[in-house]
């Protein structure tokens, strides 16, 4: 059996090298098979597994059209920013025609590009490790952000003092005359609002609380110096904010009493209201300044810690997990860039082929809707073919696929070359089947191609060369697996079903065999 198989392989190699002798080789192969199987007494024929090409094609029928016309629309609504062509202009494939306002999307693309560059740079740094000069630069950076933090703390003392000054002015200057013994233990309101002694007692109690807040505030400030611990300074900022809130609440309560009282003369009332509003303005300004300094310190502390972590990482070297994580960050940034680039592309109409502009609907400044044609033009290139591809085949083809075309007018011996240039993914139902209009263009000009001719198109969707193959009809399907009936003894014609892994299923009757059998094996052709 092995001797016969070896002989068959040698014959096959001879045939491949000398293709003019193919017919002789076939005769020799048939004779050998007939001799080894008893002169053809068995009704089954043997087929040798060999290498060759497997071709997958999608066959359709269409009609020849002249250089076609095309209406193009935007995929998203927007305002027209520029029109770079006029009716009658010849345009080239890839030329910009109409652009929507896209500054926001363009900025997002630039931001995504910058983010990707930053992430790629960080990944490269992790992969190569830190150079001594990079570590030194990071040390200098860390020292700088620490100094900035120290300055924030030092300035915080001045801000606290200023806040106290503004608050003290609002209470002890702007409210002068409204209370007797204002800073004593028994402050007394200089008038009784609408004879409401309970309200009067309440506002006097608030005034006493304000006095205590000032005393506490002074005590806190007396403990602050330029060498105070940073935590103490931050706590003093927090306490100052609390003091300001109590003082502001008191001023608002007092203002409400003045608004609703008739116990004072109009001039006195107007003066007190003005003074209180001035005090409130200053107190609110103090509150904003204190809060801003608190936030600045917190943010700077975070920056210091981040810079310290980066320096530590540079010194200790990169952890493999950090590299893996950074690789994922690069991939994410690259995906973001691709997304924003696709959004930018949707704001630009580009000529898909060479042609002449026949119609432009909008003008610059107009707002256009999505999927409404805004420009039309006809092609100046070779004739084209329009055909419909069934939904079962549409996933097999793409723009740029090559095709062989025959025209009924000239028979199957005259073959033209074409390629797919457009796929309309809006389905058209024909005889109950969803189909998709496909446009192909002849690659070369030919005077025999005329509009209206029926075209038979074989689109090459996939092709593999020098691979093992078997006739598709001889592959047996069983329990979800694929088998070939392999001859184990050629003389006795005994066989065994061998499981195989198949690849490309060709439209030429061949199926690629990835594994399970070897070149030169014989199988039964039922």
C-alpha positions in Angstrom: 0.0 0.0 0.0 2.8 2.4 0.9 4.6 1.5 -2.3 1.6 2.3 -4.4 1.0 5.6 -2.6 4.6 6.6 -3.2 4.3 5.8 -6.8 1.1 7.9 -7.1 2.9 10.9 -5.4 5.7 10.7 -7.9 3.3 10.6 -10.8 1.5 13.6 -9.4 4.7 15.6 -9.0 5.7 14.7 -12.6 2.3 16.0 -13.8 2.6 19.3 -12.0 6.0 20.0 -13.4 5.0 19.1 -17.0 1.5 20.4 -17.4 1.5 19.6 -21.1 1.6 15.9 -20.2 -1.4 16.2 -17.9 -3.6 14.0 -20.1 -1.0 11.3 -20.2 -0.6 11.5 -16.4 -4.3 11.1 -15.9 -4.4 8.0 -18.1 -1.5 6.5 -16.2 -3.2 7.2 -12.9 -6.5 5.6 -14.0 -4.6 2.6 -15.3 -2.8 2.1 -12.0 -6.1 2.4 -10.0 -7.9 0.0 -12.3 -5.0 -2.5 -12.0 -4.9 -2.3 -8.3 -8.6 -2.6 -7.9 -9.2 -5.6 -10.0 -9.8 -4.0 -13.3 -12.8 -1.8 -12.3 -14.9 -4.5 -10.7 -15.7 -2.1 -7.8 -18.2 0.6 -8.6 -16.4 3.2 -6.4 -13.5 5.3 -7.8 -10.4 6.5 -5.9 -9.4 10.1 -5.7 -6.0 11.2 -4.5 -5.7 14.0 -2.0 -3.4 16.7 -3.5 -2.6 20.4 -3.2 -4.0 23.1 -5.3 -6.1 26.2 -5.3 -9.5 26.7 -3.6 -11.6 29.5 -5.0 -14.8 31.0 -3.4 -16.9 33.1 -5.7 -20.2 34.9 -5.5 -22.1 34.7 -8.8 -24.6 37.3 -9.7 -26.3 38.8 -12.8 -26.5 42.5 -13.5 -26.8 45.1 -16.2 -24.1 47.4 -17.7 -24.6 51.0 -17.0 -22.7 54.1 -18.3 -20.4 56.0 -15.9 -22.9 56.1 -13.2 -24.5 59.0 -11.3 -24.5 59.1 -7.6 -26.3 61.1 -4.9 -24.4 61.6 -1.7 -25.7 62.6 1.7 -24.2 63.2 5.1 -24.6 60.6 7.8 -25.3 63.2 10.5 -27.1 66.6 10.4 -25.1 69.8 10.6 -24.3 73.3 9.2 -22.4 73.5 5.9 -19.0 75.1 6.4 -17.5 74.8 3.0 -18.3 73.7 -0.6 -15.1 73.0 -2.6 -16.7 72.2 -6.0 -19.2 73.8 -8.4 -21.6 72.2 -10.8 -19.8 71.1 -13.9 -16.4 70.6 -12.1 -14.4 67.5 -12.7 -13.4 65.9 -9.4 -10.9 63.2 -8.5 -11.4 60.2 -6.3 -10.7 61.2 -2.7 -11.2 64.9 -3.3 -13.0 66.9 -0.5 -16.4 68.2 -1.8 -18.5 69.5 1.0 -17.7 69.9 4.7 -19.9 70.5 7.7 -18.9 72.6 10.7 -16.8 70.1 12.7 -14.6 72.2 15.0 -15.8 70.3 18.0 -15.2 66.9 16.5 -11.8 68.0 15.1 -10.8 69.1 18.6 -11.8 65.7 20.0 -9.7 64.0 17.3 -6.7 66.2 18.3 -7.3 65.5 22.0 -7.5 61.8 21.3 -4.3 61.9 19.3 -2.5 63.8 22.1 -3.9 61.2 24.6 -2.6 58.4 22.5 0.8 59.9 22.1 1.0 60.4 25.8 0.0 56.9 26.6 2.4 55.5 24.0 5.2 57.6 25.4 4.4 56.3 28.9 4.4 52.7 27.6 7.7 53.2 25.9 9.2 54.6 29.1 7.9 51.6 31.1 9.3 49.2 28.6 12.8 50.7 28.4 13.1 51.7 32.1 14.1 55.1 33.4 17.3 56.8 32.5 19.3 58.6 35.2 18.7 61.9 33.7 14.9 61.2 33.6 15.0 60.3 37.3 16.9 63.6 38.1 14.3 65.6 36.1 11.5 63.9 38.1 13.3 64.7 41.4 13.4 68.4 40.3 9.8 68.3 39.4 8.9 66.8 42.8 10.8 69.5 44.6 9.0 72.1 42.6 5.5 70.9 43.4 6.5 70.5 47.1 7.6 74.1 47.1 4.3 75.2 45.5 2.5 73.3 48.2 4.5 75.1 50.9 3.7 78.4 49.3 0.0 77.5 49.4 0.2 76.8 53.1 2.2 80.0 53.8 -0.4 82.1 51.8 -3.2 80.4 53.7 -2.2 82.2 56.9 -2.5 85.5 55.1 -5.9 84.5 53.7 -7.1 83.5 57.2 -6.1 86.9 58.6 -7.7 88.7 55.7 -10.9 86.7 56.2 -11.0 87.6 59.9 -10.4 91.3 59.1 -13.3 91.3 56.6 -15.6 89.5 59.0 -14.7 91.8 61.9 -15.3 94.8 59.8 -18.8 93.5 58.8 -19.8 93.0 62.5 -18.0 95.7 64.5 -18.0 98.5 61.9 -21.0 98.0 59.7 -23.3 97.2 62.6 -22.1 100.1 64.8 -25.2 101.6 66.6 -27.4 98.5 66.2 -26.3 97.0 69.5 -25.5 98.3 73.0 -22.5 96.6 74.5 -22.1 94.6 71.3 -19.0 92.7 72.4 -20.1 92.2 76.0 -21.7 89.2 77.5 -25.1 90.9 77.2 -25.4 92.6 73.8 -28.6 94.5 73.5 -30.4 95.3 70.2 -31.0 99.1 70.1 -34.7 98.6 69.0 -37.4 96.1 69.5 -38.7 94.7 66.2 -42.4 95.1 66.1 -42.5 94.7 69.9 -41.4 91.0 69.4 -39.2 90.6 72.5 -38.7 86.9 71.7 -37.2 87.7 68.3 -35.1 90.5 69.9 -33.7 87.9 72.4 -32.9 85.5 69.7 -30.9 88.0 67.6 -29.1 89.2 70.8 -28.1 85.5 71.5 -26.8 85.2 68.0 -24.7 88.4 68.5 -23.2 86.8 71.6 -22.3 83.7 69.6 -20.6 85.8 67.0 -18.5 87.4 69.7 -17.4 84.0 70.9 -16.6 82.9 67.4 -14.3 85.9 67.0 -12.6 85.1 70.3 -12.0 81.5 69.2 -10.8 82.7 65.8 -8.3 85.1 67.3 -7.0 82.3 69.5 -6.5 80.0 66.4 -4.7 82.8 64.5 -2.4 83.5 67.4 -1.2 79.9 67.2 -0.3 80.1 63.5 3.2 80.9 62.4 5.2 80.4 59.2 6.6 77.2 60.8 3.3 75.7 61.9 2.6 72.2 60.7 0.7 71.9 57.5 -2.1 69.9 59.0 -2.7 72.7 61.6 -2.8 75.3 58.9 -5.3 73.2 56.9 -7.4 72.8 60.0 -7.3 76.5 60.6 -8.7 77.1 57.1 -11.5 74.7 57.9 -12.3 76.4 61.2 -12.2 79.8 59.5 -14.8 78.6 57.1 -17.0 77.5 60.0 -16.6 81.0 61.7 -17.6 82.7 58.5 -20.7 80.6 58.1 -21.9 81.6 61.6 -21.2 85.2 61.0 -22.9 85.2 57.6 -26.0 83.5 59.1 -26.2 86.2 61.8 -26.0 89.0 59.2 -28.7 87.4 57.1 -31.0 87.1 60.2 -30.4 90.7 61.2 -31.1 91.8 57.6 -34.4 89.9 57.6 -35.4 91.7 60.9 -34.7 95.1 59.3 -36.6 94.3 56.2 -39.7 93.4 58.2 -39.5 96.1 61.0 -41.2 99.4 61.3 -39.4 100.4 64.5 -36.8 102.5 62.9 -36.9 105.7 60.8 -36.6 105.3 57.1 -33.1 106.9 56.9 -31.8 104.8 59.8 -33.3 101.7 58.3 -31.8 102.4 54.8 -28.3 103.0 56.4 -28.4 99.8 58.4 -29.5 97.8 55.4 -26.7 99.2 53.2 -24.1 98.5 55.9 -25.3 95.0 56.4 -25.2 94.3 52.6 -21.7 95.7 52.5 -20.7 93.4 55.3 -22.3 90.4 53.6 -20.4 91.1 50.4 -17.1 91.1 52.3 -17.9 88.0 54.3 -18.9 86.1 51.1 -15.7 87.2 49.4 -13.8 85.9 52.5 -15.7 82.6 52.3 -14.8 82.2 48.6 -11.2 82.9 49.2 -10.9 80.5 52.1 -12.7 77.7 50.2 -10.5 78.3 47.1 -7.3 78.0 49.1 -8.6 74.8 50.7 -9.3 73.2 47.3 -5.9 74.4 45.9 -4.1 72.8 48.8 -5.9 69.5 48.4 -5.2 69.5 44.7 -1.6 70.3 45.2 -1.2 67.6 47.8 -2.6 65.1 45.3 -0.1 66.3 42.7 2.8 66.0 45.1 1.8 62.4 45.9 1.4 61.6 42.2 4.8 62.9 41.4 6.3 61.1 44.3 4.7 57.8 43.1 6.1 58.4 39.6 9.6 59.0 41.0 9.4 55.8 43.2 8.3 53.8 40.1 11.2 55.2 38.1 13.7 54.3 40.8 12.4 50.8 41.4 11.7 49.9 37.8 8.6 48.8 35.9 6.4 46.1 37.2 5.2 43.7 34.4 1.7 44.2 35.4 2.1 48.0 35.0 3.3 47.4 31.4 0.3 45.2 30.7 -2.0 47.8 32.1 -0.3 50.6 30.1 -0.7 48.5 27.0 -4.4 48.4 27.6 -4.4 52.2 28.1 -2.7 52.6 24.7 -5.3 50.3 23.1 -8.1 52.3 24.7 -6.6 55.5 23.5 -6.2 54.1 20.0 -9.8 53.0 19.9 -11.0 56.5 21.1 -9.0 58.1 18.3 -10.5 55.8 15.7 -14.0 56.6 17.0 -13.5 60.3 16.8 -11.8 60.1 13.5 -14.9 58.2 12.2 -17.1 60.9 13.6 -15.0 63.5 11.8 -15.2 61.6 8.5 -19.0 61.7 8.7 -18.8 65.5 8.5 -17.0 65.4 5.1 -18.2 64.3 1.7 -15.4 62.9 -0.4 -15.6 61.9 -4.0 -15.6 58.1 -4.2 -14.5 58.1 -7.8 -13.5 60.4 -10.6 -16.5 62.3 -12.0 -18.3 65.5 -12.8 -20.5 67.4 -10.3 -24.1 67.6 -11.7 -26.0 69.1 -8.7 -25.2 70.8 -5.4 -28.2 71.4 -3.1 -27.1 73.4 -0.1 -25.2 76.7 0.2 -22.6 77.6 2.8 -24.4 78.2 6.1 -27.4 76.0 5.4 -28.3 73.3 7.9 -28.8 69.9 6.3 -30.4 66.7 7.6 -28.9 63.3 7.7 -29.4 60.9 4.8 -30.8 63.7 2.5 -28.7 64.0 -0.7 -26.7 67.2 -0.9 -24.5 66.6 -4.0 -24.8 64.5 -7.2 -22.2 63.7 -9.8 -21.6 61.2 -12.6 -18.5 59.1 -13.1 -16.1 59.8 -15.9 -14.4 56.4 -15.8 -15.2 53.0 -17.3 -18.6 51.4 -17.7 -20.1 49.9 -14.6 -22.4 47.0 -13.6 -25.3 47.3 -11.2 -26.4 44.0 -9.6 -28.2 42.8 -6.5 -26.5 40.4 -4.0 -28.7 38.2 -1.8 -28.4 38.7 2.0 -26.8 35.2 2.2 -23.8 36.4 0.2 -23.5 40.1 1.1 -21.1 39.3 4.0 -18.8 37.5 1.6 -17.9 40.6 -0.5 -16.4 44.0 0.1 -15.4 47.1 -1.8 -12.2 46.3 -3.9 -13.1 42.6 -4.6 -12.0 41.6 -8.1 -14.5 39.9 -10.5 -14.7 38.1 -13.8 -17.4 39.3 -16.1 -19.0 37.7 -19.2 -21.6 39.5 -21.4 -24.4 37.5 -23.0 -23.8 39.4 -26.2 -20.3 37.8 -26.6 -20.6 34.5 -24.9 -18.7 32.9 -22.1 -15.3 32.9 -23.9 -14.9 36.7 -23.7 -14.0 37.6 -20.2 -13.7 41.1 -18.7 -12.2 42.2 -15.4 -14.1 44.4 -12.9 -14.0 45.4 -9.2 -16.6 46.3 -6.6 -16.6 50.1 -6.0 -19.8 50.5 -4.0 -22.1 48.6 -1.7 -25.5 50.0 -0.9 -26.3 48.5 2.5 -30.0 49.6 2.4 -31.8 46.4 1.6 -34.2 46.0 -1.4 -36.7 43.1 -1.2 -37.0 41.2 -4.5 -39.3 38.2 -4.6 -39.3 38.0 -0.9 -35.5 38.0 -0.5 -33.5 40.9 0.9 -30.9 42.0 -1.6 -28.3 44.8 -1.7 -27.3 46.8 -4.7 -23.7 46.3 -5.7 -21.8 48.5 -8.2 -18.8 47.1 -10.1 -16.6 49.0 -12.5 -14.8 47.6 -15.5 -11.0 47.8 -15.0 -10.2 48.6 -18.6 -12.1 50.4 -21.3 -13.4 48.3 -24.1 -15.4 49.4 -27.1 -17.4 46.1 -26.9 -19.0 47.1 -23.6 -22.3 48.8 -24.2 -25.0 50.1 -21.8 -27.8 47.7 -21.1 -25.9 44.5 -21.8 -26.6 41.6 -19.4 -23.5 40.8 -17.4 -22.7 37.6 -15.6 -20.4 38.3 -12.7 -18.2 36.0 -10.7 -16.9 37.9 -7.7 -13.7 36.5 -6.1 -14.5 36.6 -2.4 -11.6 34.4 -1.2 -8.8 32.3 -2.7 -6.2 30.0 -1.2 -3.3 28.6 -3.1 -1.2 25.4 -2.6 -3.5 23.9 0.1 -4.8 20.4 0.5 -8.3 20.0 -0.9 -11.0 17.4 -1.5 -14.1 17.4 -3.6 -16.8 19.0 -1.6 -19.3 16.3 -2.6 -17.0 13.6 -1.0 -17.1 15.3 2.5 -19.4 13.4 4.8 -21.3 15.3 7.5 -22.1 13.2 10.7 -22.9 14.4 14.2 -21.7 17.9 13.5 -18.3 16.7 12.3 -16.7 16.2 8.8 -15.3 13.0 7.5 -13.5 11.6 4.4 -13.8 8.0 3.5 -10.1 7.1 3.2 -8.9 3.9 1.4 -6.8 1.9 3.9 -6.1 -1.0 1.6 -6.2 -0.2 -2.1 -6.1 -3.9 -3.3 -8.9 -4.9 -1.0 -10.6 -1.5 -1.2 -11.1 -1.3 2.5 -11.9 2.1 3.9 -12.1 4.1 7.1 -14.1 7.3 7.8 -11.4 9.8 9.0 -12.4 13.0 10.7 -11.1 16.1 9.0 -11.0 19.8 9.8 -12.1 21.9 6.8 -11.3 25.4 5.8 -12.5 27.4 2.8 -15.4 25.9 1.0 -14.9 26.9 -2.6 -17.5 27.6 -5.3 -15.4 25.4 -7.6 -16.4 22.2 -5.9 -13.3 22.0 -3.8 -13.0 22.3 0.0 -9.8 23.1 1.8 -8.7 20.3 4.2 -6.7 21.7 7.1 -6.0 18.5 9.0 -7.0 14.8 9.2 -5.5 13.5 5.9 -2.2 14.0 4.1 -1.2 14.7 0.5 -1.2 11.5 -1.5 -4.0 9.8 0.6 -6.7 8.1 -1.4 -10.3 8.6 -0.7 -13.5 7.0 -2.1 -15.5 9.0 -4.6 -19.0 7.6 -4.3 
